[in-house]
Amino acid sequence: MRVKTLLGKWLFFFVAVILLTITIIDGCNYPIKVTQYEEFKTEIDRQIPVLMKKYNVCGAAVALVHDSSIDMVKGYGLADKKNLIPVNENTIFQVASNSKTVAAWGVMKLVEENVLDLDLPVSSYLTRWKLADSKYDKEEVTIRQLLSHTAGLSAVNYAGYLPENELPSIEESLSGTVKSVRKLKLISEPGVKYRYSGGGYTLLQLIIEETTGKPFTQYMKDTVLSTLNMSSSSYKWDTKLKNETAKAYDIFGLEMPNYIYTEEAAAGLYTTASDFAYFIKANIDIFNGNKLNNDLLKNKSLEIMYTPVDEDYGLGYIIKKLPNSTRLIYHGGTNRGWRSQFAILPEMGEGLVVLTNSETGKHLHSDLVAIWTKWQTGFTPKAYIKDIVLRILVKAIAFVLLAYLCLLACQIIKNVFIDKKLFSRKNRLKLMLMLNNRKKLLLVFSLLFALVAWIVVFYTGLLYNGWTFASFMPAGFNILSIAVLLTIIVTLLRVVFKLETDLT
């Protein structure tokens, strides 16, 4: 028996080490080892479909800006699975929170025109809705703070509304009178620390409407989108957009509704990879003093936006300094069924856009941004290194559990089919005794509860306003889920049928 136990432990250790090694290798994406840009572009083009398959991404559109020029725009995969419609450079995607960055341009344009002041209280621009009184001074909340998520507002996020339903007003959304949307509140001292709040950008949307007298969608079209040559983009999902908009897919690859938004500045921009590449190019041109259109933002305004207010968030942008002092400017977007990302190396004249119609798309754009940044600068973003560590940790735990389960399954099979213990008279008696044992019954119900709870918490969206929590987890989380659920099931079988093992 002791020899058998030792063999079981060594076998478990051996299998676990092999699986852990595979996990580490699988979790890391090695840099592309080419020296010429055209070779890099070819290799990126080859790797994207591989990564899409790996992460179960239905469709993606990618754009590269090179040497201050739009160099590549290409679609991959499907915009519509059912009708087998491929993604192309004109396929429209929701870009979720990247809507905020473009909306910030609309705000800064009004600042340049002296319609708005970054540091005056927002209350001076509002008549249709006001922040409620709190123990903090709402008169200290400024536009600069709203743009940089430092206003101390509650972390309001938006799940969107079904397209067949009537949209609520901005005031109803801000007041939290709409199901699934919480009221925007002042919950900490303004200007002290970073606290992400989509509601702050909805408030900016209202301020734009109040000060211009135009609907937000119309103002953004006239002042920003048209100026940037983003002719296929809009903050309003109209008939023209519907025909070109991709379908959205969840983490299982199942089609989802195309949720739409009253909170357009925070989450409602529809665009193409081609159009968003124009936006990236404009950032680079303005930064380097090559502005071709006087209606675009001034270099001074963009430099203000690129300056972190707290932590690494500027006015609509995330700013990271690489070890060689090069700035990596980026932002991501997450809506139900959609993930998007852009990244800019303004000093180098380089940019990247990744749009996807899948909730698993964040893994794809995380990899692409890291590969692109590493090739361009020689450095990997710290955020990606943290992501890789989490991926390895998640998969390592999963594979250790699976290795244990493989060994356990062998012993259980021996118990059931070779020793016939499951159907023996003795075991049937144990089962009857267990059913009369409150402690054992409590354990059984606890295991059943854990099984259901894991599924509900991570895969149903019932607890998170429709968001599937598993879609925010590191790549490989589904493997961990399988391992955890199998562990619970096998443990449940052992408890119920009194199956013995000699692995310990």
C-alpha positions as CSV (number, residue, x, y, z in Angstrom):
1,M,0.0,0.0,0.0
2,R,2.8,2.5,0.9
3,V,4.6,1.8,-2.4
4,K,1.3,2.4,-4.3
5,T,0.8,5.6,-2.4
6,L,4.3,6.9,-3.2
7,L,3.9,6.0,-6.9
8,G,0.6,7.9,-7.0
9,K,2.2,11.0,-5.5
10,W,5.2,10.9,-7.8
11,L,2.9,10.4,-10.8
12,F,0.8,13.3,-9.7
13,F,3.9,15.5,-9.3
14,F,5.3,14.4,-12.7
15,V,2.0,15.2,-14.5
16,A,1.6,18.5,-12.7
17,V,5.1,19.6,-13.7
18,I,4.5,18.8,-17.4
19,L,1.2,20.6,-17.4
20,L,2.7,23.6,-15.6
21,T,5.5,23.8,-18.2
22,I,3.0,23.7,-21.0
23,T,0.9,26.4,-19.3
24,I,3.9,28.8,-19.0
25,I,4.9,28.3,-22.7
26,D,1.2,28.7,-23.8
27,G,0.7,31.8,-21.7
28,C,3.6,33.7,-23.2
29,N,3.6,35.2,-26.7
30,Y,7.2,35.5,-27.9
31,P,8.2,38.7,-29.7
32,I,8.2,38.7,-33.5
33,K,11.9,38.3,-34.5
34,V,12.1,40.3,-37.7
35,T,13.9,43.6,-38.4
36,Q,12.0,45.1,-41.3
37,Y,8.5,46.6,-40.9
38,E,7.1,44.8,-43.9
39,E,8.2,41.5,-42.4
40,F,6.6,42.5,-39.1
41,K,3.3,43.4,-40.9
42,T,3.4,40.0,-42.7
43,E,4.0,38.2,-39.4
44,I,1.2,40.1,-37.6
45,D,-1.2,39.2,-40.4
46,R,-0.3,35.5,-40.0
47,Q,-0.6,35.5,-36.2
48,I,-4.0,37.3,-35.9
49,P,-6.1,34.3,-37.2
50,V,-4.1,32.0,-34.9
51,L,-4.8,34.1,-31.9
52,M,-8.5,34.5,-32.9
53,K,-8.8,30.7,-33.0
54,K,-7.0,30.4,-29.7
55,Y,-9.3,32.8,-27.9
56,N,-12.5,31.9,-29.8
57,V,-12.9,35.4,-31.3
58,C,-15.5,35.5,-34.0
59,G,-14.4,38.6,-35.9
60,A,-11.8,41.4,-35.8
61,A,-10.6,44.4,-37.7
62,V,-7.1,45.7,-37.3
63,A,-5.4,48.9,-38.5
64,L,-1.7,49.9,-38.4
65,V,-0.5,53.4,-38.6
66,H,3.2,53.5,-39.6
67,D,5.4,56.5,-40.0
68,S,2.4,58.8,-39.5
69,S,0.4,57.2,-42.3
70,I,-2.4,54.6,-42.3
71,D,-0.6,51.6,-43.6
72,M,-2.9,48.6,-43.1
73,V,-6.6,48.1,-42.5
74,K,-7.8,44.5,-42.6
75,G,-10.7,42.4,-41.4
76,Y,-10.5,38.8,-40.1
77,G,-13.1,36.2,-39.3
78,L,-16.8,36.8,-39.4
79,A,-19.1,39.8,-38.8
80,D,-22.1,37.5,-38.9
81,K,-21.7,33.8,-38.2
82,K,-25.2,32.8,-39.3
83,N,-24.9,34.4,-42.8
84,L,-21.1,33.8,-43.1
85,I,-20.5,37.5,-43.7
86,P,-16.8,38.3,-43.3
87,V,-15.3,41.3,-41.5
88,N,-13.8,43.9,-43.8
89,E,-12.3,47.4,-43.4
90,N,-15.8,48.9,-43.6
91,T,-17.4,46.6,-40.9
92,I,-18.9,48.7,-38.1
93,F,-18.1,47.8,-34.4
94,Q,-19.1,49.2,-31.1
95,V,-15.9,50.6,-29.4
96,A,-17.4,50.9,-25.9
97,S,-15.3,53.0,-23.6
98,N,-13.1,54.2,-26.5
99,S,-16.1,56.4,-27.1
100,K,-14.9,58.4,-24.1
101,T,-11.6,59.3,-25.8
102,V,-13.3,60.6,-28.9
103,A,-15.9,62.4,-26.8
104,A,-13.1,64.1,-24.9
105,W,-12.1,65.7,-28.1
106,G,-15.5,67.3,-28.3
107,V,-15.1,68.7,-24.8
108,M,-11.6,70.0,-25.5
109,K,-12.8,71.7,-28.7
110,L,-15.3,73.7,-26.5
111,V,-12.5,74.5,-24.1
112,E,-10.4,75.9,-27.0
113,E,-13.4,78.0,-28.0
114,N,-13.7,79.3,-24.4
115,V,-17.2,77.9,-24.1
116,L,-16.0,75.6,-21.3
117,D,-13.3,76.0,-18.7
118,L,-11.5,72.9,-17.5
119,D,-11.4,74.1,-13.9
120,L,-14.7,75.8,-13.3
121,P,-17.4,73.9,-11.4
122,V,-19.6,71.8,-13.7
123,S,-22.6,73.1,-11.9
124,S,-22.2,76.4,-13.7
125,Y,-23.0,74.7,-17.0
126,L,-25.9,72.6,-15.9
127,T,-29.6,73.4,-15.7
128,R,-31.4,70.1,-16.7
129,W,-29.8,68.0,-14.0
130,K,-27.6,68.6,-10.9
131,L,-25.5,66.4,-8.7
132,A,-27.3,65.7,-5.4
133,D,-25.9,67.2,-2.2
134,S,-23.5,65.0,-0.2
135,K,-21.0,65.4,2.6
136,Y,-18.5,66.5,-0.1
137,D,-18.6,69.8,-1.9
138,K,-20.2,69.3,-5.4
139,E,-19.0,72.8,-6.4
140,E,-15.5,71.5,-6.5
141,V,-16.3,69.0,-9.3
142,T,-14.7,70.3,-12.6
143,I,-14.6,69.2,-16.2
144,R,-11.0,68.3,-15.9
145,Q,-11.9,65.9,-13.1
146,L,-14.7,64.4,-15.1
147,L,-12.4,63.8,-18.1
148,S,-9.7,62.2,-15.9
149,H,-12.1,60.2,-13.6
150,T,-10.9,62.1,-10.5
151,A,-14.2,63.9,-9.6
152,G,-15.0,61.4,-6.8
153,L,-18.1,60.2,-8.6
154,S,-19.6,56.7,-8.2
155,A,-18.4,54.0,-10.6
156,V,-21.4,53.9,-12.9
157,N,-21.1,51.5,-15.8
158,Y,-23.6,50.8,-18.5
159,A,-24.9,47.5,-19.8
160,G,-27.0,49.1,-22.6
161,Y,-30.6,48.7,-23.7
162,L,-32.3,46.3,-26.1
163,P,-32.7,48.0,-29.5
164,E,-36.4,47.4,-29.6
165,N,-36.9,49.3,-26.3
166,E,-37.4,53.0,-25.9
167,L,-34.2,54.7,-24.7
168,P,-34.4,56.7,-21.4
169,S,-33.3,60.3,-21.3
170,I,-29.9,61.4,-20.1
171,E,-31.6,62.9,-17.0
172,E,-33.3,59.5,-16.2
173,S,-30.0,57.7,-16.6
174,L,-28.1,60.1,-14.4
175,S,-30.9,60.0,-11.8
176,G,-30.8,56.2,-11.7
177,T,-34.5,55.9,-12.4
178,V,-33.8,53.4,-15.1
179,K,-33.6,49.7,-14.3
180,S,-30.0,48.5,-14.2
181,V,-28.4,52.0,-14.0
182,R,-27.4,53.4,-10.6
183,K,-27.7,57.1,-9.7
184,L,-24.6,59.2,-10.3
185,K,-23.4,60.4,-6.9
186,L,-20.5,62.3,-5.4
187,I,-19.0,59.7,-3.0
188,S,-15.5,61.0,-2.3
189,E,-13.6,64.3,-2.2
190,P,-13.3,65.7,-5.7
191,G,-9.8,65.9,-7.2
192,V,-8.1,63.6,-4.7
193,K,-7.9,60.2,-6.4
194,Y,-8.7,58.3,-9.6
195,R,-12.1,56.5,-9.5
196,Y,-13.3,55.3,-12.9
197,S,-16.9,56.5,-13.7
198,G,-18.7,56.2,-16.9
199,G,-21.3,58.4,-15.4
200,G,-18.8,61.3,-15.4
201,Y,-18.8,61.1,-19.2
202,T,-22.6,61.0,-19.3
203,L,-22.5,64.2,-17.4
204,L,-20.1,65.7,-19.9
205,Q,-22.5,64.6,-22.7
206,L,-25.2,66.6,-20.9
207,I,-22.9,69.6,-20.6
208,I,-22.1,69.5,-24.3
209,E,-25.8,69.6,-25.1
210,E,-26.5,72.4,-22.6
211,T,-23.7,74.6,-23.9
212,T,-24.1,74.0,-27.6
213,G,-27.9,73.7,-27.9
214,K,-27.3,70.6,-30.1
215,P,-27.9,66.9,-29.5
216,F,-24.7,65.3,-28.5
217,T,-24.7,63.0,-31.5
218,Q,-25.1,65.9,-33.9
219,Y,-22.4,68.0,-32.2
220,M,-19.9,65.2,-32.3
221,K,-20.7,64.5,-36.0
222,D,-20.3,68.2,-37.0
223,T,-17.3,69.1,-34.8
224,V,-15.2,65.9,-34.4
225,L,-16.2,63.0,-36.6
226,S,-16.6,64.9,-39.9
227,T,-13.4,66.9,-39.2
228,L,-11.5,63.6,-38.7
229,N,-13.0,62.1,-42.0
230,M,-14.8,59.5,-39.9
231,S,-17.7,59.3,-42.3
232,S,-18.8,55.8,-41.3
233,S,-18.9,56.6,-37.6
234,S,-21.7,57.8,-35.3
235,Y,-22.8,58.0,-31.7
236,K,-26.3,57.1,-32.9
237,W,-27.1,53.7,-34.3
238,D,-29.2,54.7,-37.3
239,T,-30.4,52.8,-40.4
240,K,-27.2,53.5,-42.3
241,L,-25.1,51.9,-39.6
242,K,-27.4,48.8,-39.1
243,N,-26.6,47.4,-42.5
244,E,-22.9,47.4,-41.9
245,T,-22.7,46.6,-38.1
246,A,-21.3,43.3,-37.1
247,K,-23.2,40.9,-34.8
248,A,-22.0,40.7,-31.2
249,Y,-21.0,37.3,-29.6
250,D,-20.6,36.2,-26.0
251,I,-17.8,34.1,-24.4
252,F,-19.3,30.9,-25.8
253,G,-19.6,32.3,-29.3
254,L,-23.3,32.7,-29.1
255,E,-25.0,35.8,-30.7
256,M,-26.1,38.6,-28.4
257,P,-28.4,41.6,-29.0
258,N,-26.8,44.8,-30.1
259,Y,-27.3,46.8,-27.0
260,I,-27.6,50.5,-27.6
261,Y,-27.0,53.5,-25.3
262,T,-28.4,56.7,-24.0
263,E,-25.0,57.2,-22.5
264,E,-23.4,57.8,-25.8
265,A,-20.3,59.7,-24.7
266,A,-19.4,56.9,-22.3
267,A,-20.1,53.8,-24.5
268,G,-22.1,54.5,-27.7
269,L,-19.6,55.2,-30.5
270,Y,-20.0,53.0,-33.6
271,T,-17.0,53.1,-36.0
272,T,-14.8,51.1,-38.4
273,A,-11.1,50.2,-38.2
274,S,-10.6,52.5,-41.1
275,D,-12.3,55.5,-39.4
276,F,-10.6,54.9,-36.1
277,A,-7.3,54.8,-37.9
278,Y,-8.0,58.4,-39.0
279,F,-8.4,59.3,-35.4
280,I,-5.1,57.7,-34.5
281,K,-3.3,59.4,-37.4
282,A,-4.8,62.8,-36.3
283,N,-3.4,62.2,-32.8
284,I,0.1,61.6,-34.2
285,D,-0.1,64.5,-36.7
286,I,-1.1,67.0,-34.0
287,F,1.5,65.7,-31.6
288,N,4.3,66.1,-34.1
289,G,3.1,69.5,-35.3
290,N,1.8,68.2,-38.7
291,K,-1.8,69.2,-38.3
292,L,-3.4,69.3,-41.8
293,N,-6.8,70.6,-40.7
294,N,-7.1,73.8,-38.6
295,D,-10.5,72.5,-37.3
296,L,-8.7,69.8,-35.4
297,L,-7.5,70.2,-31.8
298,K,-4.4,72.2,-31.1
299,N,-1.1,70.6,-30.1
300,K,-1.4,72.3,-26.7
301,S,-4.8,70.7,-26.1
302,L,-3.6,67.3,-26.9
303,E,-0.5,67.7,-24.7
304,I,-2.9,68.5,-21.8
305,M,-4.9,65.4,-22.6
306,Y,-1.7,63.3,-22.7
307,T,-0.6,64.5,-19.2
308,P,-1.7,62.2,-16.4
309,V,-3.9,63.8,-13.7
310,D,-3.7,61.0,-11.3
311,E,-2.0,57.6,-11.6
312,D,-1.7,57.1,-15.3
313,Y,-5.0,58.6,-16.6
314,G,-5.0,61.9,-18.5
315,L,-8.0,63.5,-20.2
316,G,-9.5,60.5,-22.0
317,Y,-6.3,58.6,-22.4
318,I,-4.1,56.2,-20.4
319,I,-0.5,57.2,-20.5
320,K,2.4,54.9,-19.7
321,K,6.1,55.7,-19.8
322,L,8.3,52.9,-21.1
323,P,11.8,52.4,-19.8
324,N,13.3,54.4,-22.6
325,S,10.9,57.3,-21.8
326,T,8.8,56.7,-24.8
327,R,5.1,57.3,-24.1
328,L,2.6,54.6,-24.8
329,I,-0.8,56.2,-25.1
330,Y,-3.8,53.8,-25.2
331,H,-7.4,53.1,-24.1
332,G,-9.6,50.0,-24.2
333,G,-13.3,49.5,-24.5
334,T,-15.7,46.8,-23.1
335,N,-19.4,46.5,-23.9
336,R,-21.4,43.3,-23.8
337,G,-20.4,41.4,-26.9
338,W,-17.7,43.9,-27.9
339,R,-14.0,44.6,-27.1
340,S,-11.8,47.3,-28.6
341,Q,-8.3,48.7,-28.1
342,F,-6.1,51.4,-29.6
343,A,-2.5,52.2,-28.8
344,I,-0.2,55.1,-29.9
345,L,3.5,55.7,-29.8
346,P,3.2,59.4,-30.7
347,E,7.0,60.2,-30.7
348,M,7.5,57.3,-33.2
349,G,4.5,58.0,-35.4
350,E,3.1,54.5,-34.8
351,G,-0.4,53.4,-34.0
352,L,-2.6,50.3,-33.6
353,V,-6.3,49.7,-33.7
354,V,-8.0,46.4,-32.7
355,L,-11.8,46.0,-32.9
356,T,-13.6,42.8,-32.1
357,N,-17.2,41.6,-31.9
358,S,-16.5,39.0,-29.2
359,E,-16.3,39.1,-25.4
360,T,-13.1,37.1,-25.6
361,G,-11.6,39.9,-27.8
362,K,-9.7,41.4,-24.9
363,H,-7.2,38.6,-24.9
364,L,-6.6,39.2,-28.6
365,H,-6.0,42.9,-28.3
366,S,-3.9,42.4,-25.1
367,D,-1.6,40.1,-27.1
368,L,-1.4,42.3,-30.2
369,V,-0.7,45.5,-28.2
370,A,2.1,43.7,-26.4
371,I,3.6,42.2,-29.5
372,W,3.4,45.5,-31.4
373,T,4.9,47.5,-28.5
374,K,7.7,45.0,-28.0
375,W,8.6,45.1,-31.7
376,Q,8.4,48.9,-31.9
377,T,10.3,49.8,-28.7
378,G,11.9,46.6,-27.4
379,F,9.8,46.8,-24.2
380,T,6.7,44.9,-23.1
381,P,4.0,46.9,-21.3
382,K,3.9,46.2,-17.6
383,A,0.1,45.6,-17.8
384,Y,0.7,42.8,-20.2
385,I,3.3,41.2,-17.9
386,K,0.8,41.2,-15.1
387,D,-1.8,39.7,-17.4
388,I,0.6,36.9,-18.3
389,V,1.3,36.2,-14.7
390,L,-2.4,35.9,-14.0
391,R,-2.9,33.7,-17.1
392,I,-0.1,31.3,-15.9
393,L,-1.5,31.3,-12.4
394,V,-5.0,30.5,-13.6
395,K,-3.9,27.7,-15.9
396,A,-1.4,26.3,-13.4
397,I,-4.1,25.9,-10.8
398,A,-6.4,24.4,-13.5
399,F,-3.9,21.9,-14.7
400,V,-2.8,20.9,-11.2
401,L,-6.5,20.2,-10.4
402,L,-6.9,18.2,-13.7
403,A,-3.7,16.2,-12.9
404,Y,-5.1,15.3,-9.5
405,L,-8.5,14.5,-11.1
406,C,-6.9,12.1,-13.6
407,L,-5.3,10.1,-10.9
408,L,-8.4,10.2,-8.8
409,A,-10.5,9.1,-11.7
410,C,-8.3,6.0,-12.2
411,Q,-8.9,5.0,-8.6
412,I,-12.6,5.6,-8.8
413,I,-12.9,3.6,-12.0
414,K,-11.1,0.8,-10.2
415,N,-13.5,1.1,-7.3
416,V,-16.6,1.1,-9.5
417,F,-15.8,-1.3,-12.4
418,I,-13.1,-3.6,-11.1
419,D,-13.8,-3.9,-7.4
420,K,-17.5,-3.4,-7.9
421,K,-17.7,-1.4,-4.7
422,L,-20.3,1.0,-6.0
423,F,-22.9,-1.8,-6.4
424,S,-21.9,-3.9,-3.4
425,R,-24.3,-4.6,-0.6
426,K,-21.9,-3.0,1.8
427,N,-21.7,0.2,-0.2
428,R,-25.5,0.4,-0.7
429,L,-25.8,0.2,3.1
430,K,-23.2,3.1,3.4
431,L,-25.3,5.1,1.0
432,M,-28.4,4.6,3.1
433,L,-26.6,5.5,6.2
434,M,-25.3,8.7,4.6
435,L,-28.8,9.8,3.6
436,N,-29.6,9.7,7.3
437,N,-26.5,11.6,8.3
438,R,-27.1,15.3,8.6
439,K,-23.4,16.2,8.4
440,K,-23.0,14.2,5.2
441,L,-26.2,15.7,3.7
442,L,-25.0,19.2,4.6
443,L,-21.7,18.5,2.8
444,V,-23.6,17.2,-0.3
445,F,-25.8,20.3,-0.4
446,S,-22.8,22.5,0.1
447,L,-21.0,20.9,-2.9
448,L,-24.2,21.3,-5.0
449,F,-24.4,24.9,-4.0
450,A,-20.8,25.5,-4.9
451,L,-21.4,23.9,-8.3
452,V,-24.4,26.1,-9.1
453,A,-22.8,29.2,-7.5
454,W,-19.7,29.0,-9.7
455,I,-21.9,28.8,-12.9
456,V,-24.2,31.6,-11.8
457,V,-21.5,34.0,-10.6
458,F,-19.2,33.6,-13.6
459,Y,-21.3,32.6,-16.6
460,T,-24.9,33.8,-16.3
461,G,-24.7,37.6,-15.8
462,L,-27.5,37.4,-13.2
463,L,-25.4,39.2,-10.5
464,Y,-23.7,41.8,-12.7
465,N,-26.4,43.6,-14.5
466,G,-26.1,41.3,-17.6
467,W,-22.3,41.3,-17.7
468,T,-20.7,37.8,-17.9
469,F,-18.0,38.0,-15.2
470,A,-16.0,35.3,-16.8
471,S,-15.3,37.6,-19.8
472,F,-13.2,39.8,-17.5
473,M,-11.0,36.9,-16.3
474,P,-7.6,36.1,-17.6
475,A,-7.2,33.8,-20.7
476,G,-7.5,30.2,-19.6
477,F,-10.2,30.9,-17.0
478,N,-12.6,28.5,-18.8
479,I,-10.1,25.7,-18.2
480,L,-10.0,26.6,-14.5
481,S,-13.8,26.5,-14.5
482,I,-13.9,23.0,-16.0
483,A,-11.3,21.8,-13.5
484,V,-13.1,23.3,-10.5
485,L,-16.5,22.0,-11.6
486,L,-15.1,18.5,-12.2
487,T,-13.4,18.6,-8.8
488,I,-16.7,19.4,-7.2
489,I,-18.5,16.7,-9.1
490,V,-15.9,14.0,-8.3
491,T,-15.8,15.0,-4.7
492,L,-19.6,14.8,-4.6
493,L,-19.5,11.3,-6.1
494,R,-16.9,10.2,-3.5
495,V,-19.1,11.6,-0.7
496,V,-22.3,10.1,-1.9
497,F,-21.0,6.7,-2.9
498,K,-18.3,6.4,-0.3
499,L,-15.6,5.7,-2.9
500,E,-12.2,5.1,-1.3
501,T,-8.9,6.2,-2.7
502,D,-5.3,5.5,-1.7
503,L,-3.7,8.6,-3.1
504,T,-3.0,10.0,0.3
